[in-house]
Amino acid sequence: MIQSHGDGAWLRVGCSRVDIAAEFLNEKLREMISQRERSHRKEFAPALEQVMKSLSSVEKTARSLREAIGRAWGSITKSAEQHGVRLSEQVLEACKSLTTQSPDISYEELRKFEERSLQVVRSIAKTYNKYVRSIIRTVKPETSNLGDSIAALDLSIANLSQLLDGSDLEQLQILRRDADQLVESVGELRLKIDEIQKARDALRELEEHQSKLQSDLSLLHRDQNLKELGRIEQQIRQREAEALALLEPLSKPLRKLTRPESKAPAGLNKASLSELAENPLTAVLQMPVTEIRELLGSVQKLIERDELFLDQRRKRKSIESTQALRGGALERFREDHSVLQANRQEILRQLRGSGIYDQWLSLLKQCDDVRAEAAQCQNRIAELESQERRIRTLVLEDKARIESGLQKVLSEQVSILVPF
């Protein structure tokens, strides 16, 4: 059973469940690794000592082989002598990389030592197999002793590896690295949650400001002149919409006549046609009435003669539009528009004189600015919430993986407490 830390602030122990606060997870895992290392030290120390003894034996037999090669001088071939010396020197050189520094008993240092030892014994075995055939007949006892000592070294390293593998410390080291990532992700999640809250607070303030501006606008709209301005502008928009609807059926025939490859009939001003096609409302308000009437009449004749290749429905609608415009609708629209604009200017003059108009424009601008800022804030919140969901998913995945790993090591149910 794992004991609680001090007053139990970060670890709670029950009969079958261990709760660990996420912010103390790294500390707990370091403590667990330290405890496991201490408990396994009695096993690790003899295994390490055996590896060092086996290594010393390899060095001793390698020197004995070198001495035997020297004693056999004159009775062995030059090639065998060279191979024997190389084998001895290369084995001693390989052993030196392990004997120059005694490893710590800690798990991480032992793992590094194990990896180096495996590389050394493989290198030694490869060197031995390379040269043994050419020297074994001459110095068989020493060669066999070297082979046996290499095999013993390999066995002692395998025993150390087995002890390390069976200690659960590798799993705890992996869990500790995972815990580093979890703690980092939890920190990111906390910051993201704080960012979202600040953004929501900012949005609430903007909405309150917008509501206040709307209220101020509503009070201002009680002014009779502002009400009249709104009514006139609504009438202007309505008349303009009616005019555009009347001109719409002519858009296709006008576009056909303004194409670069199109040749407008004599008497038709292509620039005026283009203006009417691209900016119909401006054209009917600014071009001379007589010019518009003549242009519409010429277009109607082209349509009636099927020179613009319109379908029957478009042809009928276009002719109806030209007839209505030439029949007085054009003049009525221009007259109504002129009167409404004159009325609008008079109302604006009065509003400017009272200062209400500038106040109204200022409030409208403020409303637009606050509305745009609120929209940006909402987009920012949506982006932050998306990031928060992604980080939270990573946190929960890492949390579940670490809990599962700890449960296998501790043989108890483990719960990592995340504060949100």
LUMLUM-150031 format. One record per residue: residue number from 1; x, y, z of N, C-alpha, C in turn. Coordinates in steps of 0.1 Angstrom, whole numbers, plus 2048, in hexadecimal, padded with zeros to 3 digits. Example, Ala and Ser with C-alpha at 12.3 -4.5 7.8 and 13.67 -1.06 7.14 Angstrom:
# LUMLUM-150031
  zakol  nc1  nc2  nc3  cac1  cac2  cac3  cc1  cc2  cc3
      1  884  7C7  84E   87B   7D3   84E  884  7DF  84E
      2  880  7EA  847   889   7F5   847  881  800  84F
***
This chain:
# LUMLUM-150031
  zakol  nc1  nc2  nc3  cac1  cac2  cac3  cc1  cc2  cc3
      1  808  7F4  800   800   800   800  809  80C  800
      2  806  816  7F7   80D   823   7F7  809  82C  802
      3  812  832  809   80F   83B   814  80C  849  80F
      4  803  850  816   800   85E   812  80B  867  815
      5  80C  872  80E   816   87C   810  812  887  81A
      6  818  887  826   815   891   830  806  891  833
      7  800  89C  830   7F2   89E   834  7E8  898  82A
      8  7EE  891  820   7E5   88B   816  7E0  895  80B
      9  7E8  8A0  80A   7E3   8AB   800  7E3  8A6  7F2
     10  7ED  89D  7EF   7EE   899   7E1  7EC  88A  7DF
     11  7EA  882  7E9   7E8   874   7E7  7DE  86F  7F2
     12  7D4  868  7EE   7CA   862   7F7  7CA  853  7F6
     13  7CC  84C  800   7CD   83D   800  7C0  837  806
     14  7BA  82F  7FE   7AE   827   803  7B2  818  802
     15  7A7  810  804   7A9   802   804  7AD  7FD  7F7
     16  7A8  803  7EC   7AA   7FD   7DF  7AC  808  7D4
     17  7AF  814  7D9   7B0   81F   7CF  7BA  829  7D3
     18  7C2  82E  7CA   7CC   838   7CD  7C8  845  7C4
     19  7C7  850  7CB   7C4   85D   7C3  7D0  865  7C3
     20  7D4  86A  7B8   7E0   872   7B6  7DC  87F  7AF
     21  7DF  88B  7B5   7DC   897   7AE  7E6  899  7A3
     22  7E1  89D  797   7E9   89E   78B  7F6  8A7  78D
     23  7F5  8B2  795   800   8BB   797  80B  8B4  79F
     24  808  8A9  7A7   812   8A2   7AF  816  895  7A8
     25  811  892  79C   814   885   796  823  883  794
     26  82A  88D  78E   838   88B   78C  840  888  799
     27  83C  88F  7A3   843   88D   7B1  840  87F  7B6
     28  834  87B  7B4   830   86D   7B9  838  862  7B1
     29  838  864  7A4   83F   85A   79C  84E  85A  79F
     30  854  865  7A1   863   866   7A5  865  85E  7B2
     31  85B  861  7BC   85C   85A   7C9  85B  84B  7C7
     32  851  847  7BF   84F   838   7BC  85B  832  7B6
     33  861  839  7AC   86D   833   7A5  879  832  7AF
     34  87A  83C  7B8   885   83C   7C2  883  830  7CC
     35  876  82E  7D0   873   823   7D9  876  816  7D2
     36  872  814  7C6   874   808   7BF  883  805  7BD
     37  88A  810  7BA   899   80E   7B8  89F  809  7C5
     38  89B  80F  7D0   8A0   80B   7DD  89D  7FC  7E0
     39  891  7F9  7DD   88D   7EB   7E0  893  7E1  7D6
     40  897  7E5  7CA   89D   7DC   7C1  8AD  7DC  7C1
     41  8B2  7E6  7C9   8C1   7E8   7CA  8C8  7DB  7CE
     42  8C2  7D3  7D7   8C8   7C7   7DC  8C9  7BD  7D0
     43  8C0  7BE  7C7   8C1   7B5   7BB  8CA  7BA  7B0
     44  8C9  7C7  7AE   8D1   7CE   7A4  8E0  7CD  7A7
     45  8E4  7CF  7B4   8F2   7D0   7B7  8F9  7C3  7B4
     46  8F4  7B8  7B8   8FC   7AB   7B5  8FC  7A8  7A6
     47  8F1  7AC  79F   8F1   7A9   791  8FC  7B2  78A
     48  8FD  7BF  78E   907   7C8   789  915  7C3  78C
     49  916  7BF  798   923   7BA   79D  928  7AE  794
     50  91E  7A5  791   921   799   789  925  79D  77B
     51  91F  7A8  775   923   7AC   768  931  7B2  768
     52  934  7B9  773   942   7BF   774  94C  7B4  776
     53  949  7A9  77D   952   79E   77F  954  797  772
     54  949  795  76A   94A   78E   75D  952  796  754
     55  951  7A3  755   958   7AC   74C  967  7AB  74F
     56  96A  7AB  75C   978   7A9   761  97E  79C  75C
     57  975  791  75C   97A   784   757  97D  785  749
     58  975  78C  741   977   78D   733  985  794  730
     59  987  79F  738   994   7A6   737  9A0  79C  73A
     60  99E  795  745   9A9   78C   74A  9AC  781  73F
     61  9A1  77B  739   9A4   771   72F  9A9  777  722
     62  9A6  783  71F   9AB   78A   713  9BA  78C  715
     63  9BE  790  721   9CC   792   724  9D4  785  723
     64  9CE  77A  729   9D4   76D   729  9D6  768  71A
     65  9CC  76B  712   9CD   768   704  9D9  76F  6FD
     66  9DB  77C  701   9E6   784   6FB  9F3  77E  700
     67  9F4  77A  70C   A00   774   712  A03  767  70B
     68  9F9  75F  709   9FB   752   702  9FF  753  6F4
     69  9FA  75D  6ED   9FE   760   6DF  A0D  764  6DF
     70  A11  76B  6EA   A20   76F   6EB  A29  763  6ED
     71  A24  75A  6F6   A2C   74E   6F9  A2D  745  6ED
     72  A23  745  6E4   A23   73C   6D9  A2A  742  6CD
     73  A31  74D  6CF   A38   753   6C4  A42  749  6BE
     74  A42  749  6B1   A4B   740   6AA  A44  732  6A6
     75  A39  72F  6AD   A32   722   6AA  A25  725  6A4
     76  A21  731  6A2   A14   734   69B  A17  73D  68F
     77  A0D  73D  686   A0F   745   67A  A0E  753  67E
     78  A14  75C  675   A13   76A   677  A04  76F  677
     79  9FC  769  66E   9EE   76D   66E  9E7  76A  67B
     80  9E9  75E  681   9E3   75A   68D  9E7  763  698
     81  9F4  766  698   9F9   76F   6A3  9F2  77D  6A2
     82  9F1  782  696   9EB   78F   694  9DC  78F  699
     83  9D5  784  695   9C7   783   699  9C5  781  6A8
     84  9CE  77A  6AE   9CE   778   6BD  9D0  785  6C4
     85  9DA  78D  6BF   9DC   79A   6C6  9D1  7A4  6C3
     86  9CB  7A4  6B7   9C0   7AD   6B4  9B4  7A9  6BD
     87  9B1  79C  6BE   9A6   798   6C6  9A7  79C  6D5
     88  9B3  79A  6DA   9B6   79E   6E8  9B4  7AD  6EA
     89  9BA  7B5  6E1   9BA   7C4   6E2  9AC  7C9  6E1
     90  9A5  7C4  6D7   997   7C9   6D4  98E  7C6  6E0
     91  98F  7BA  6E5   987   7B6   6F1  98A  7BF  6FD
     92  997  7C2  6FF   99B   7CA   70B  996  7D9  709
     93  997  7DD  6FC   992   7EB   6F9  983  7EC  6FB
     94  97C  7E2  6F7   96D   7E2   6F9  969  7E2  708
     95  970  7DA  710   96D   7D9   71E  970  7E6  725
     96  97A  7EE  720   97E   7FA   727  973  804  728
     97  96A  804  71D   95F   80E   71D  955  80B  729
     98  955  7FF  72E   94C   7FC   739  953  7FD  747
     99  960  7FB  747   967   7FA   754  96C  807  759
    100  96C  812  750   972   81F   754  969  826  75E
    101  95C  823  75E   953   82A   767  948  820  76D
    102  948  81F  77A   93E   816   780  930  81D  780
    103  926  816  77B   919   81C   77A  912  81D  788
    104  909  827  788   900   829   794  8F6  81D  795
    105  8F1  81B  7A1   8E7   810   7A2  8D9  815  79E
    106  8D7  822  79A   8CA   826   796  8C5  81F  789
    107  8B8  81E  788   8B3   816   77C  8B7  81C  76F
    108  8B6  82A  76E   8BA   830   761  8C9  82D  75D
    109  8D1  82F  767   8E0   82C   765  8E2  81E  762
    110  8DB  815  768   8DD   806   766  8D8  803  758
    111  8CD  809  753   8C8   807   746  8D3  80B  73B
    112  8D9  817  73E   8E3   81C   734  8EF  813  734
    113  8F3  80E  740   8FE   805   742  8FB  7F8  73A
    114  8EE  7F3  73C   8EA   7E7   735  8EB  7E8  726
    115  8E7  7F3  721   8E7   7F5   712  8F6  7F6  70E
    116  8FE  7FC  715   90D   7FD   711  913  7EF  712
    117  90F  7E7  71D   914   7DA   71F  910  7D1  713
    118  904  7D2  70F   8FF   7C9   704  907  7CD  6F7
    119  909  7D9  6F5   911   7DD   6E9  91F  7D8  6EA
    120  925  7D8  6F6   933   7D4   6F8  934  7C5  6F6
    121  92B  7BD  6FC   92C   7AE   6FB  929  7AA  6ED
    122  920  7B1  6E5   91E   7AD   6D7  92B  7B0  6CF
    123  931  7BB  6D2   93D   7BF   6CB  948  7B5  6CE
    124  94A  7B1  6DA   954   7A7   6DE  951  79A  6D8
    125  944  795  6D8   941   788   6D2  944  788  6C3
    126  941  794  6BC   943   795   6AE  952  794  6AB
    127  95A  79B  6B3   969   79A   6B2  96E  78C  6B4
    128  969  786  6BF   96E   778   6C2  96B  76F  6B6
    129  95F  76F  6B1   95B   766   6A6  963  769  69A
    130  968  775  698   96F   779   68C  97D  773  68C
    131  984  772  698   992   76E   699  994  760  69F
    132  98A  75A  6A5   98C   74E   6AD  991  742  6A5
    133  98C  740  699   990   735   691  99E  734  68D
    134  9A4  740  68B   9B2   740   687  9BC  73E  693
    135  9B7  73F  69F   9C1   73E   6AB  9BE  733  6B4
    136  9B2  72C  6B3   9AE   723   6BD  9B7  717  6BE
    137  9BC  712  6B3   9C5   706   6B3  9D2  709  6BB
    138  9D7  715  6BA   9E4   718   6C0  9E2  71B  6CF
    139  9D8  723  6D3   9D6   727   6E1  9C8  723  6E5
    140  9C4  717  6E4   9B6   712   6E6  9B1  715  6F4
    141  9B9  712  6FF   9B4   714   70C  9B0  723  70F
    142  9B9  72C  70B   9B7   73A   70D  9AB  73F  705
    143  9AB  73A  6F8   9A0   73E   6F0  992  739  6F5
    144  992  72D  6FA   985   727   700  982  72F  70C
    145  98C  732  715   989   73A   721  983  748  71E
    146  988  74E  713   983   75B   70F  974  759  70A
    147  972  74F  703   964   74D   6FE  95A  74A  70A
    148  95F  742  714   957   740   71F  954  74C  727
    149  95E  755  728   95C   761   730  953  76B  729
    150  953  76B  71C   94A   773   714  93C  76E  716
    151  93A  761  716   92D   75B   718  928  75E  726
    152  931  75E  730   92D   761   73D  929  770  73F
    153  930  779  738   92D   787   738  91F  789  732
    154  91C  782  726   90F   783   720  904  77F  729
    155  907  774  730   8FD   76F   73A  8FA  778  745
    156  905  77E  74B   903   787   756  8FB  794  752
    157  8FE  798  745   8F7   7A4   740  8E8  7A0  73E
    158  8E5  794  739   8D7   790   737  8D0  78F  745
    159  8D7  78B  74F   8D1   78A   75D  8CE  798  762
    160  8D7  7A2  75F   8D4   7AF   763  8C8  7B5  75C
    161  8C7  7B2  74F   8BC   7B7   747  8AF  7B1  74C
    162  8AF  7A4  750   8A3   79D   755  89E  7A4  762
    163  8A8  7A7  76A   8A4   7AE   777  89E  7BC  774
    164  8A5  7C3  76B   8A0   7D1   768  892  7D0  762
    165  890  7C6  759   883   7C5   752  878  7C1  75C
    166  87B  7B9  766   871   7B4   76F  86F  7BE  77B
    167  875  7CA  77B   874   7D3   786  868  7DD  785
    168  861  7DE  77A   857   7E8   777  85C  7F6  777
    169  869  7F8  778   86F   805   778  86E  80B  769
    170  870  802  75F   86F   807   752  861  80D  74F
    171  856  806  754   849   80B   753  847  818  75A
    172  84D  818  766   84B   825   76E  853  830  767
    173  85E  82E  761   865   838   75A  85D  83D  74E
    174  857  834  747   84E   838   73C  842  840  741
    175  83C  83C  74C   831   843   752  835  851  757
    176  842  852  75C   846   85F   761  848  869  755
    177  84C  864  749   84D   86C   73D  83F  870  739
    178  836  866  739   828   869   736  822  874  73F
    179  826  873  74C   821   87C   756  826  88A  753
    180  832  88B  74E   838   898   74B  82F  89F  740
    181  82B  897  736   822   89C   72C  814  89F  731
    182  80F  897  73A   802   899   740  802  8A6  748
    183  80C  8A8  750   80D   8B4   758  80D  8C1  74F
    184  815  8BF  745   816   8CB   73B  809  8CD  734
    185  802  8C3  730   7F5   8C4   72A  7EB  8CA  734
    186  7EB  8C6  740   7E2   8CB   74A  7E4  8DA  74C
    187  7F1  8DE  74C   7F4   8EC   74D  7EF  8F4  741
    188  7F0  8EE  735   7EB   8F5   729  7DC  8F6  72A
    189  7D6  8EB  72F   7C7   8EB   730  7C2  8F6  73A
    190  7C9  8F7  745   7C6   901   74F  7C7  90F  749
    191  7D2  912  741   7D3   91F   73B  7C8  921  731
    192  7C5  917  729   7BB   918   71F  7AD  91B  725
    193  7AA  914  730   79D   917   737  79D  925  73C
    194  7A8  92A  741   7A9   938   746  7A7  942  73A
    195  7AD  93F  72F   7AB   947   723  79D  948  71F
    196  796  93C  71F   788   93C   71B  780  944  724
    197  782  943  731   77B   94A   73B  77D  959  739
    198  789  95D  737   78C   96C   734  785  971  728
    199  785  968  71D   77E   96C   711  76F  96D  713
    200  76A  964  71B   75B   964   71E  758  971  726
    201  760  974  72F   75E   981   737  75E  98D  72E
    202  768  98D  725   769   998   71B  75D  999  712
    203  758  98D  70E   74C   98D   706  740  992  70D
    204  73F  98E  71A   733   993   722  734  9A2  724
    205  740  9A7  726   741   9B6   727  73D  9BD  71A
    206  741  9B7  70E   73E   9BD   701  72F  9BC  6FF
    207  728  9B1  703   71A   9B0   701  712  9BA  70A
    208  718  9BC  716   711   9C6   71F  713  9D4  719
    209  71F  9D6  713   721   9E3   70D  718  9E5  701
    210  716  9DA  6F9   70E   9DB   6ED  6FF  9DD  6F1
    211  6FB  9D7  6FC   6ED   9D9   701  6EB  9E7  705
    212  6F5  9ED  70C   6F4   9FB   710  6F3  A04  704
    213  6FB  A02  6FA   6FB   A0A   6EE  6ED  A09  6E7
    214  6E8  9FD  6E6   6DB   9FB   6E0  6D0  A02  6E8
    215  6D2  A02  6F5   6C8   A09   6FD  6C9  A18  6FA
    216  6D5  A1D  6F9   6D7   A2C   6F6  6D1  A2F  6E8
    217  6D3  A26  6DF   6CD   A28   6D1  6BE  A28  6D2
    218  6B9  A1F  6DA   6AA   A1F   6DB  6A4  A2C  6E0
    219  6AB  A31  6EA   6A7   A3E   6F0  6A8  A49  6E6
    220  6B3  A49  6DE   6B5   A53   6D4  6AB  A52  6C9
    221  6A6  A46  6C6   69D   A44   6BB  68F  A4A  6BE
    222  68D  A4E  6CA   680   A54   6CE  67F  A62  6C8
    223  68A  A68  6C3   68A   A75   6BD  682  A74  6B0
    224  679  A7D  6AE   670   A7D   6A2  677  A7E  695
    225  681  A87  695   689   A88   689  691  A7C  685
    226  696  A74  68F   69D   A68   68C  693  A5D  687
    227  687  A5D  68D   67D   A54   688  679  A57  67A
    228  678  A64  677   675   A68   669  680  A65  65F
    229  68D  A66  664   698   A63   65B  698  A54  658
    230  695  A4C  662   694   A3D   660  689  A3A  656
    231  67D  A41  658   672   A3E   64E  676  A42  640
    232  67C  A4D  63E   680   A52   631  68A  A48  62B
    233  694  A44  633   69F   A3B   62D  699  A2E  62A
    234  68F  A29  631   688   A1D   62E  681  A1E  621
    235  67A  A2A  61E   673   A2C   612  67D  A2D  606
    236  689  A33  608   693   A34   5FE  698  A25  5FA
    237  69A  A1D  604   69F   A0F   602  694  A08  5FA
    238  688  A0A  5FE   67C   A03   5F7  67B  A07  5E8
    239  67C  A14  5E6   67B   A19   5D8  687  A14  5CF
    240  693  A14  5D5   69F   A0F   5CE  69D  A00  5CB
    241  698  9F8  5D5   696   9EA   5D3  68C  9E7  5C7
    242  681  9F0  5C7   677   9EE   5BC  67D  9F1  5AF
    243  686  9FC  5AE   68C   9FF   5A1  696  9F4  59D
    244  69E  9EF  5A6   6A7   9E4   5A2  69F  9D7  59E
    245  694  9D5  5A4   68C   9C9   5A0  686  9CB  591
    246  683  9D8  58E   67E   9DB   581  689  9DA  576
    247  695  9DD  57A   6A1   9DD   571  6A7  9CF  570
    248  6A4  9C6  579   6AB   9B9   579  6A9  9B1  56C
    249  69D  9B1  566   69B   9A9   55A  6A4  9AE  54F
    250  6A9  9BA  54F   6B1   9C0   545  6C0  9BD  546
    251  6C4  9B7  552   6D2   9B4   555  6D8  9AC  54A
    252  6D1  9A1  546   6D7   998   53C  6D9  99E  52F
    253  6CE  9A4  529   6D0   9AA   51C  6DB  9B5  51C
    254  6DB  9BD  527   6E5   9C8   528  6F3  9C2  529
    255  6F5  9B7  530   703   9B1   531  707  9AC  523
    256  6FD  9A6  51B   701   9A1   50E  705  9AC  505
    257  6FF  9B8  506   702   9C3   4FE  710  9CA  502
    258  714  9C8  50E   721   9CE   513  72D  9C4  512
    259  72B  9B8  50D   736   9AF   50B  740  9B5  501
    260  74D  9B2  503   757   9B8   4FA  755  9B4  4EB
    261  750  9A8  4E9   74E   9A3   4DB  741  9A8  4D5
    262  738  9AE  4DE   72B   9B3   4D9  72D  9C0  4D2
    263  726  9C2  4C7   725   9CE   4C0  718  9D5  4C2
    264  718  9E0  4C9   70B   9E7   4CC  706  9EE  4C0
    265  6F9  9ED  4BD   6F4   9F4   4B1  6F6  A03  4B2
    266  6F6  A09  4A6   6F8   A18   4A6  6EE  A1F  4AF
    267  6F3  A29  4B5   6EA   A31   4BE  6EA  A2C  4CD
    268  6F0  A21  4CF   6F1   A1B   4DD  6FF  A1F  4E2
    269  6FF  A26  4ED   70C   A2A   4F4  710  A1E  4FD
    270  71B  A18  4F9   720   A0C   501  723  A0F  50F
    271  729  A1B  511   72D   A1F   51F  720  A21  528
    272  715  A26  522   709   A28   529  703  A1A  52C
    273  704  A11  522   6FF   A03   524  706  9FD  530
    274  713  9FE  530   71C   9F8   53A  718  9FE  548
    275  716  A0B  549   712   A11   556  704  A0C  55A
    276  6FB  A0A  551   6EE   A05   555  6EE  9F7  559
    277  6F7  9EF  553   6F9   9E1   556  700  9DE  563
    278  70A  9E6  566   712   9E4   572  70D  9EC  57E
    279  708  9F8  57C   703   A00   587  6F5  A05  584
    280  6EB  9FC  583   6DE   A01   57E  6D7  A0C  586
    281  6D9  A0B  594   6D2   A15   59C  6D8  A23  59A
    282  6E6  A23  59A   6ED   A30   598  6EA  A36  58A
    283  6E9  A2D  580   6E6   A31   572  6D9  A38  571
    284  6CE  A31  576   6C1   A37   575  6BF  A44  57D
    285  6C7  A46  587   6C6   A52   58E  6CE  A5E  589
    286  6DA  A5B  582   6E3   A65   57D  6E3  A68  56E
    287  6E0  A5D  566   6E0   A5F   558  6D4  A68  554
    288  6D5  A70  549   6CA   A78   544  6BE  A6E  541
    289  6B2  A73  544   6A6   A6A   542  6A5  A67  533
    290  6A7  A71  52B   6A5   A6F   51C  6AF  A64  517
    291  6BB  A65  51C   6C5   A5B   518  6C1  A4D  51C
    292  6BC  A4C  528   6B7   A3F   52D  6AC  A39  525
    293  6A2  A42  522   696   A3E   51A  69A  A3A  50C
    294  6A3  A41  506   6A8   A3D   4F9  6AF  A30  4F9
    295  6B7  A2E  503   6BF   A22   504  6B6  A16  507
    296  6AC  A18  50F   6A2   A0D   512  69A  A0A  506
    297  697  A14  4FE   68F   A11   4F2  697  A09  4E8
    298  6A3  A0D  4E6   6AC   A05   4DD  6AE  9F7  4E1
    299  6B0  9F5  4EF   6B1   9E7   4F4  6A4  9DF  4F2
    300  699  9E6  4F4   68C   9DF   4F2  68A  9DA  4E4
    301  68E  9E2  4DA   68D   9DE   4CC  696  9D2  4C9
    302  6A2  9D2  4CF   6AB   9C7   4CD  6A5  9BA  4D3
    303  69F  9BB  4DE   699   9B0   4E5  68D  9AA  4DC
    304  685  9B4  4D8   679   9B0   4D0  67D  9A9  4C3
    305  689  9AD  4BD   68D   9A7   4B1  696  99A  4B3
    306  696  996  4C0   69D   989   4C4  6AC  98A  4C0
    307  6B2  996  4C0   6C0   997   4BD  6C9  994  4C9
    308  6C3  993  4D5   6CB   991   4E1  6C9  982  4E5
    309  6C1  97A  4DE   6C0   96C   4E0  6BC  969  4EF
    310  6B1  96F  4F3   6AC   96C   501  6A1  962  500
    311  6A0  95A  50B   695   951   50C  688  958  50D
    312  67D  952  50B   670   959   50A  66C  960  517
    313  66F  959  522   66B   95F   52F  674  96C  531
    314  681  96B  52F   689   977   531  686  982  527
    315  682  97E  51B   67E   988   511  672  98F  515
    316  668  988  51A   65B   98F   51F  65E  998  52B
    317  665  993  534   668   99B   540  670  9A8  53D
    318  67A  9A6  534   682   9B2   530  67A  9BC  529
    319  671  9B8  520   668   9C2   519  65F  9C9  523
    320  659  9C1  52C   651   9C7   536  658  9D2  53E
    321  665  9CF  541   66D   9D9   549  66F  9E5  541
    322  673  9E4  535   676   9F0   52D  669  9F8  52B
    323  65E  9F1  529   652   9F8   527  64D  A00  533
    324  64F  9F9  53F   64C   A00   54C  655  A0C  54E
    325  662  A0A  54C   66B   A15   54E  668  A21  545
    326  666  A1E  538   664   A29   52F  655  A2E  530
    327  64D  A27  537   63F   A2B   539  63D  A34  545
    328  648  A38  54B   646   A42   557  64C  A3D  564
    329  64F  A30  565   655   A2B   571  663  A31  574
    330  66A  A34  569   678   A3A   56B  676  A48  571
    331  66E  A50  56B   66C   A5E   571  666  A5E  57F
    332  65D  A55  581   657   A55   58F  661  A51  599
    333  66A  A47  596   674   A43   59F  67E  A4E  5A2
    334  682  A55  597   68C   A60   599  685  A6B  5A2
    335  679  A6E  59F   672   A79   5A6  670  A75  5B5
    336  66B  A69  5B7   669   A64   5C5  677  A64  5CD
    337  681  A5F  5C6   68E   A5E   5CC  694  A6C  5D0
    338  692  A76  5C7   696   A83   5C9  68F  A8A  5D5
    339  682  A88  5D5   67A   A8E   5E0  67F  A88  5EE
    340  680  A7A  5EE   684   A74   5FA  692  A78  5FF
    341  69B  A79  5F5   6A9   A7E   5F9  6A8  A8C  5FE
    342  6A0  A95  5F8   69F   AA3   5FD  69A  AA3  60B
    343  68F  A9B  60E   68A   A9A   61B  694  A94  625
    344  69C  A8B  620   6A6   A85   629  6B1  A90  62C
    345  6B5  A98  623   6BF   AA2   625  6BA  AAC  62F
    346  6AD  AB0  62E   6A7   AB9   638  6A7  AB4  646
    347  6A3  AA7  647   6A3   AA1   654  6B1  AA0  65A
    348  6BA  A9D  651   6C8   A9C   656  6CD  AAA  65A
    349  6C9  AB4  653   6CD   AC2   657  6C8  AC5  665
    350  6BC  AC1  668   6B6   AC4   675  6BD  ABC  680
    351  6C0  AAF  67D   6C6   AA6   686  6D5  AAB  68A
    352  6DC  AAF  67F   6E9   AB4   681  6E9  AC1  68A
    353  6DF  AC9  688   6DE   AD5   68F  6DC  AD3  69E
    354  6D5  AC8  6A1   6D2   AC5   6AF  6DD  ABC  6B5
    355  6E6  AB7  6AD   6F1   AAF   6B2  6ED  AA0  6B3
    356  6E0  A9D  6B1   6DB   A8F   6B3  6E1  A86  6A8
    357  6E3  A8B  69C   6E8   A83   691  6F6  A7E  694
    358  6FF  A86  698   70C   A82   69B  70C  A78  6A7
    359  704  A7B  6B1   703   A71   6BC  6FE  A64  6B7
    360  6F4  A64  6AE   6EF   A58   6A9  6F9  A50  6A1
    361  701  A57  698   70B   A51   690  716  A4B  699
    362  719  A52  6A4   724   A4D   6AD  71F  A40  6B4
    363  712  A40  6B8   70D   A34   6BF  70C  A28  6B5
    364  709  A2B  6A8   708   A20   69E  716  A1A  69C
    365  720  A23  69B   72E   A1F   699  733  A16  6A5
    366  730  A1B  6B1   734   A14   6BD  72D  A06  6BD
    367  720  A06  6B9   719   9F9   6B9  720  9EF  6AF
    368  723  9F4  6A3   72A   9EC   699  737  9E7  69E
    369  73F  9F0  6A4   74C   9EC   6A9  74B  9E2  6B4
    370  742  9E4  6BD   740   9DA   6C8  73B  9CD  6C3
    371  732  9CD  6B9   72D   9C1   6B3  738  9B9  6AC
    372  741  9C0  6A5   74C   9BA   69E  756  9B4  6A8
    373  758  9BB  6B3   762   9B6   6BD  75C  9AA  6C4
    374  74F  9AA  6C6   748   99F   6CD  749  992  6C4
    375  747  994  6B7   748   989   6AD  756  983  6AD
    376  760  98C  6AE   76E   987   6AF  770  97F  6BC
    377  76A  985  6C6   76C   97E   6D3  765  970  6D3
    378  759  96F  6CD   752   962   6CC  75B  958  6C4
    379  761  95D  6B9   769   955   6B1  775  950  6B9
    380  77B  959  6C1   786   955   6C9  783  94B  6D3
    381  777  94D  6D9   772   943   6E3  770  935  6DD
    382  76A  935  6D1   768   928   6CA  776  922  6C7
    383  780  92A  6C3   78D   924   6C0  793  91F  6CD
    384  792  926  6D8   798   922   6E4  791  915  6E9
    385  784  915  6E8   77D   909   6EC  781  8FC  6E4
    386  783  8FE  6D7   788   8F3   6CF  796  8EE  6D4
    387  79F  8F8  6D7   7AC   8F4   6DC  7AA  8ED  6EA
    388  7A1  8F3  6F2   79F   8ED   700  79A  8DE  6FF
    389  791  8DC  6F5   78C   8CE   6F3  798  8C5  6EF
    390  7A0  8CA  6E6   7AB   8C1   6E1  7B5  8BE  6ED
    391  7B8  8C8  6F5   7C2   8C6   700  7BB  8BD  70A
    392  7AE  8BF  70D   7A7   8B7   717  7A7  8A8  713
    393  7A5  8A6  706   7A6   898   701  7B3  892  703
    394  7BE  899  700   7CC   894   703  7CE  891  712
    395  7C9  89A  71A   7CA   899   729  7C3  88C  72D
    396  7B7  88A  729   7B0   87E   72D  7B6  871  727
    397  7BB  871  71B   7C2   866   716  7CF  862  71E
    398  7D7  86D  720   7E3   86B   728  7E0  866  736
    399  7D6  86C  73C   7D1   868   74A  7CD  85A  74B
    400  7C5  855  741   7C1   847   741  7CC  83E  73F
    401  7D6  841  736   7E1   839   733  7EA  837  740
    402  7ED  843  747   7F5   842   753  7EE  83B  75E
    403  7E1  83D  760   7D9   836   76A  7DA  827  768
    404  7D8  822  75B   7D9   814   758  7E7  80E  75B
    405  7F1  816  757   7FF   811   75A  802  810  769
    406  7FE  81A  770   800   81A   77F  7F8  80F  786
    407  7EC  80C  781   7E4   801   787  7EC  7F4  785
    408  7F2  7F2  779   7FA   7E5   777  806  7E5  781
    409  80C  7F0  783   818   7F0   78B  814  7EE  79A
    410  80A  7F5  79E   806   7F6   7AC  7FC  7EB  7B0
    411  7F6  7E5  7A6   7EB   7DB   7A9  7E0  7E1  7B1
    412  7DD  7EE  7AF   7D3   7F5   7B5  7CC  7FF  7AB
    413  7C0  802  7AE   7B9   80C   7A5  7BF  81A  7A8
    414  7C2  821  79D   7C9   82E   79E  7C0  838  797
    415  7BE  844  79D   7B7   84F   797  7BF  85C  798
    416  7C2  861  78C   7CA   86E   78C  7C0  879  78C
    417  7C1  882  795   7B7   88D   797  7BA  899  78F
    418  7B2  89C  785   7B4   8A8   77D  7AA  8B3  782
    419  7AE  8BF  785   7A5   8C9   78C  79B  8CF  783
    420  798  8CA  777   78D   8CF   76F  789  8C5  765
***
